[in-house]
Amino acid sequence: MSVLIVTAAGIALFHTLIGVDHYIPFVALSKANNWVLRKTIFVVLVCGVGHVFSSVLLGLGGIALGSAVTTLVNIESWRGELAVWFLVAFGLVYMLWGIRAAYKNKPHTHLALNGSVVEHVHSEVDHIHEHDGHAHYHRTHEAHVHEHEHEHEPARENTHNHGYTDDHSHSHETIQDYDNGKKRNTFWMLVILFVLGPCEPLIPLLMYPAAESNLLLLTGVTAVFAVVTIGTMLGMTLVALKGLQLLPMKKLDRYSHVLAGLSVLLCGLAIMVFGI
């Protein structure tokens, strides 16, 4: 029993470490979307649970139906190919969206007029106008100028609010702010990706104790494999994010989504080419 448990832990650790798709997507997307630590941990845990237990359910279903190991392994292999193509497609689409966002999110010009009044020249930005309780959204591609009172405070978002005496509220935000809905979908894309992605070594590990009709061993192997896999995913993600904080990447912030999509795409291509 102890030998199989230790084997399950070792295989789970090795399988996760060499599988860059188990942590690089989390690192790239967390950095690009400025996820707080708690959200990053939550996303990794949810995806990790989906990743492991989709294979557990397949294995237990196969055991209950009396399916051969080769049949289940073939199903896992098919799931793996589907997950890789999904990973490549997701990375490519996200990278293209990032290119579009970087292009639209051009820095706007601040022209100083005097001590407290500034002039903003906005180019290719979106607008939300709120007037008499109604919100109006439109996008303009023509530069326009506003003279207004403006106080500079350190902020990470490129959002500017302008007050008018007629109670007309006028706000400007970059194209990235309006695509927050798309970025929220990133979570569900990751969940689907990891549910599709198989834990290939788990099926054979499950079949042996099942053949011995040892429920305790079956539970132990499953639990150890799951904890080590998910723990390694989380550990590698946090270590990589900590390492990125030490790098001078401030100038690349505008292209963070491009780099995130490229990283995910390269993960998929690496799996295709090298089988990792």
Salt bridges, closest charged atoms under 4 A:
ASP21 OD1 - HIS22 ND1 3.43
GLU76 OE1 - ARG79 NH1 2.42
GLU124 OE2 - LYS104 NZ 3.81
GLU124 OE1 - LYS106 NZ 3.43
GLU124 OE2 - HIS141 ND1 3.49
ASP126 OD1 - ARG139 NE 2.40
ASP132 OD2 - HIS131 NE2 3.18
ASP179 OD2 - ARG100 NH1 3.49
ASP179 OD1 - LYS182 NZ 3.42
ASP253 OD2 - LYS250 NZ 3.51
